[in-house]
Amino acid sequence: MDLNLTKPIVFFDLETTGVQVGHDHIVEICLLKVLPGGAEETRVERVRPVDAQGNTVHIPELTTAIHGISDADVADKPSFRELAPSLMEFIGDADLAGYNSNKFDVPLLVEEFLRVGVDFDLSTRRLVDVQNIFHQMEQRTLVAAYRFYCDKDLEHAHSASADTMATYEVLKAQLDRYQGVDYKDRSGRVSQPVVNDIAALSRFTSNSQWADLVGHIGFDAQHREVFNFGKHKGAIVENVFEQEPSYYDWMMKADFPLSTKKIITQIWERRKQKKLDALKAHFGGK
C-alpha cells in the first residue's frame, strides 16, 4: 500500500559509536525521502565521529563487531559538522520515520545537530516509529505467544505453573513451526537454527557478546572482556583494573548484580595470577 502523504517523510537509520545518546556519535546515516506521489530519494553517508575539540572519536571494537564500521572506514570521511548543512537541506521540513527511532535514532540525530549549533526543530514534524507499531499490534507476551503458536488461550496467566507449562508448549510448537526454516543473521549468514537440540537452541537464544548476565561486561572482537557502561565503556576490563585498581573496589561496593561481581572478581584474580606468574618467571630465571 502506498503511503498517503501530505508532505515528505524521511525514513532513516543510524550506525553509531555506541548507544548513549549524550555521548556517542553517528558513523553512518541512511536517509530515504518519500515524496507525496511516491517519488523516492536516497542518501547514504559515512561520518567521521569527532568530539567537541574536533578530535576523531574511536569506534569501540565491540561496536565495530556489530555494524562492521571501523576507524579506518571513516578516517577520510567528513565530520557531521561538515555534512550538517546538506543533511538539513535534504531533510527539509519532512516528517521522520524509523525502527526504534523515537528512543534512539531521533534523539541522537537531534543531539548531533545541536552539537554543531543547528537547532533541529521537531515541533512541526510527525514521528513514526515502526517498531512501536510492531510491538503494539503483535504483542510479545507469553499470552500472545501461546495463542500464536498453540492456538489456545492461556488460562490463569501469570501463575507460575500455568506460565511454565505454556512456555514448554510454546517451545515444542516453535520446533514444529520452524523446522527447516531459514534464518539470516546480521552478517548475512543463513542457517536453520531452530532445531530439536538444546545446545543449538541455547546458542541461538543467548547473547554471546555478554560476559555477565545483564550486559554490563561484554566481549570485543578478540573476545576480551570490556566495559559496556560508564566512563570506561569499551575499555578492556583487565587494563582498567591494572591502571585504576580502585574501580574494582567501587564496583564490588556498588549496587551491581552478584553475577556481575562474580565475573569481575574472576578477571581481577586472573590479573593477579598473571602478575604472580610473571614474577616467578623473572626471579626463577636468575
C-alpha positions in Angstrom: 0.0 0.0 0.0 1.4 3.4 -1.0 1.7 6.0 1.8 -0.9 8.7 1.8 1.4 11.7 2.2 0.6 15.4 2.5 4.3 16.3 3.0 7.6 14.4 2.6 8.7 11.8 5.1 12.2 10.7 5.7 12.9 7.1 6.8 16.3 6.9 8.3 18.7 4.7 10.3 21.9 5.4 12.1 25.0 3.4 12.8 26.9 4.8 15.8 29.9 4.6 18.1 27.6 3.3 20.9 24.2 3.6 22.4 24.4 6.6 24.7 22.7 9.5 23.1 24.5 12.1 25.1 27.9 10.6 24.5 28.1 8.7 21.2 28.3 9.8 17.6 26.9 8.8 14.2 29.3 6.9 11.9 26.8 6.2 9.1 23.4 7.6 8.2 20.9 6.4 5.5 18.0 8.7 4.5 15.2 7.6 2.3 13.0 10.5 1.4 9.5 9.7 0.1 7.6 12.5 -1.5 3.8 12.9 -2.0 3.0 11.0 -5.1 5.5 8.2 -4.3 8.8 9.5 -5.7 11.9 8.5 -3.6 15.3 10.0 -3.0 18.1 8.2 -1.1 21.2 9.4 0.6 23.8 7.4 2.4 26.8 8.9 4.2 29.7 7.6 6.3 30.6 10.0 9.0 33.9 10.5 10.8 33.0 10.9 14.5 34.6 13.8 16.3 34.4 15.3 19.8 33.8 18.9 20.7 37.5 19.7 20.2 37.4 18.2 16.7 39.4 15.1 17.6 38.4 11.9 16.0 36.5 9.5 18.3 37.5 5.9 18.4 34.8 3.4 17.4 34.9 0.6 20.0 35.8 -2.8 18.7 32.7 -4.3 20.3 30.6 -1.8 18.2 32.5 -2.5 15.0 31.7 -6.2 15.5 28.0 -5.3 15.3 27.8 -2.9 12.4 31.1 -3.6 10.6 32.3 0.0 10.5 35.8 0.6 11.8 38.0 3.7 12.4 39.7 3.0 9.1 36.4 3.0 7.2 35.6 6.6 8.3 39.1 8.1 8.5 38.7 10.1 5.3 35.0 10.8 5.7 33.5 14.2 6.5 32.5 15.0 10.1 28.9 15.6 11.0 29.6 19.3 11.2 30.7 19.3 7.5 27.6 17.3 6.5 25.0 19.1 8.6 24.0 21.9 6.1 23.4 19.5 3.2 21.6 17.0 5.5 19.3 19.7 6.8 18.6 20.7 3.2 17.9 17.1 2.2 15.5 16.5 5.1 13.8 19.9 4.8 10.5 20.0 6.7 9.9 16.3 6.3 8.4 14.1 8.9 10.6 11.3 10.3 10.3 7.5 10.5 12.5 4.7 11.6 12.7 1.5 13.6 13.1 2.1 17.3 13.7 5.7 16.2 11.8 7.5 18.9 14.0 6.1 21.6 17.4 6.3 19.9 17.8 7.5 16.3 15.8 10.7 16.5 17.3 11.8 19.9 20.9 11.1 18.6 20.2 12.9 15.3 18.9 15.9 17.1 21.9 15.7 19.5 24.4 15.7 16.6 22.7 18.8 15.1 22.8 20.6 18.4 26.5 19.8 18.9 27.2 21.8 15.7 24.9 24.7 16.6 21.9 23.6 14.4 18.5 23.6 16.1 16.7 20.7 14.5 13.1 21.5 15.4 10.8 18.6 16.0 7.7 20.7 16.9 6.4 20.7 13.3 7.4 17.1 12.4 5.5 13.9 12.9 7.5 10.9 14.2 6.6 7.4 13.1 8.3 4.5 14.9 7.7 1.3 13.0 8.9 -0.8 15.9 6.2 0.6 18.2 3.5 -0.5 15.6 5.0 -4.0 15.5 5.2 -4.3 19.3 1.8 -2.9 20.0 0.0 -4.8 17.2 1.9 -8.1 17.7 2.3 -8.4 21.4 5.3 -10.2 22.7 3.8 -11.5 25.9 3.6 -15.2 26.8 -0.2 -15.0 26.4 0.2 -13.7 22.8 2.9 -16.4 22.0 0.7 -19.2 23.4 -2.2 -18.0 21.2 0.1 -17.6 18.2 1.9 -20.9 18.4 -0.5 -23.1 20.1 -3.8 -21.6 19.0 -5.1 -21.7 22.6 -5.9 -19.1 25.2 -3.8 -19.2 28.3 -5.9 -19.6 31.4 -4.5 -18.5 34.8 -1.8 -16.4 33.1 0.9 -15.1 35.5 0.6 -18.1 37.8 3.9 -19.8 37.9 2.6 -23.3 37.0 0.4 -22.1 34.0 3.2 -19.9 32.6 5.8 -22.7 32.9 3.6 -25.3 31.1 2.7 -22.7 28.5 6.4 -21.9 27.8 7.1 -25.7 27.4 4.2 -26.0 24.9 5.3 -22.9 23.0 8.8 -24.2 22.6 7.5 -27.5 21.2 5.2 -25.6 18.8 8.1 -23.5 17.7 10.2 -26.5 16.9 7.4 -27.8 14.7 6.8 -24.4 13.0 10.4 -23.5 12.3 11.8 -26.9 11.3 13.8 -26.4 8.1 13.1 -22.6 8.1 16.0 -20.3 7.1 17.2 -17.5 9.4 19.6 -14.8 8.2 21.8 -13.1 10.8 23.2 -9.5 10.7 26.2 -10.7 8.8 24.1 -12.3 6.1 24.8 -15.8 7.1 21.9 -18.1 6.5 21.2 -21.1 8.8 18.3 -23.2 10.3 18.9 -22.5 14.0 15.6 -23.7 15.5 16.3 -27.4 15.8 15.4 -30.0 18.3 18.8 -29.7 20.1 19.1 -27.9 23.4 22.8 -26.8 22.8 21.8 -25.3 19.4 18.8 -23.5 20.9 20.9 -22.2 23.7 23.4 -20.7 21.2 20.6 -19.1 19.2 18.8 -17.6 22.2 21.8 -16.5 24.3 23.7 -13.2 24.0 27.2 -14.4 23.2 28.5 -10.8 23.3 27.9 -10.5 27.1 30.4 -11.8 29.6 27.9 -11.4 32.5 24.2 -12.0 32.6 23.0 -8.4 32.3 25.4 -7.0 29.7 27.5 -4.7 32.0 30.6 -6.6 30.7 30.9 -7.6 27.1 33.4 -9.0 24.7 35.4 -7.2 22.0 36.4 -8.7 18.6 39.3 -10.5 20.3 37.0 -12.0 23.0 38.5 -9.8 25.7 36.1 -8.6 28.4 35.2 -4.9 28.0 33.0 -2.5 29.9 29.6 -1.8 28.4 28.9 1.2 30.6 30.3 4.3 32.3 33.5 6.2 31.9 35.4 3.1 30.8 32.9 2.0 28.2 34.6 0.0 25.5 37.8 -0.4 27.6 39.4 -3.7 28.4 38.4 -4.6 32.0 41.8 -6.1 32.9 43.6 -3.0 31.7 41.3 -0.7 33.7 41.9 -2.8 36.8 45.6 -2.5 36.2 45.6 1.3 35.7 42.8 2.1 38.2 42.5 -0.7 40.9 40.0 1.4 42.8 37.5 0.9 40.1 37.3 -2.8 41.0 36.7 -1.8 44.7 34.0 0.7 43.6 32.2 -2.0 41.6 32.3 -4.5 44.4 30.8 -2.0 46.8 28.2 -0.6 44.3 24.8 -2.0 43.5 25.8 -4.3 40.7 24.3 -7.8 40.4 26.2 -10.5 42.2 26.6 -12.3 38.9 28.5 -9.3 37.5 30.6 -9.1 40.7 31.5 -12.7 40.2 32.7 -12.1 36.7 34.8 -9.0 37.6 36.3 -10.9 40.5 37.4 -13.7 38.2 39.0 -11.1 36.0 40.7 -9.4 39.0 42.0 -12.8 40.2 43.2 -13.7 36.8 45.1 -10.4 36.5 46.8 -11.1 39.9 47.8 -14.6 38.9 49.4 -13.3 35.7 51.5 -10.8 37.6 52.4 -13.5 40.1 53.4 -15.9 37.3 55.5 -13.1 35.7 57.3 -12.5 38.9 58.0 -16.2 39.4 59.3 -16.5 35.8 61.5 -13.4 36.3 63.1 -14.5 39.6 63.2 -18.1 38.6 65.3 -17.3 35.6 68.0 -15.7 37.7 
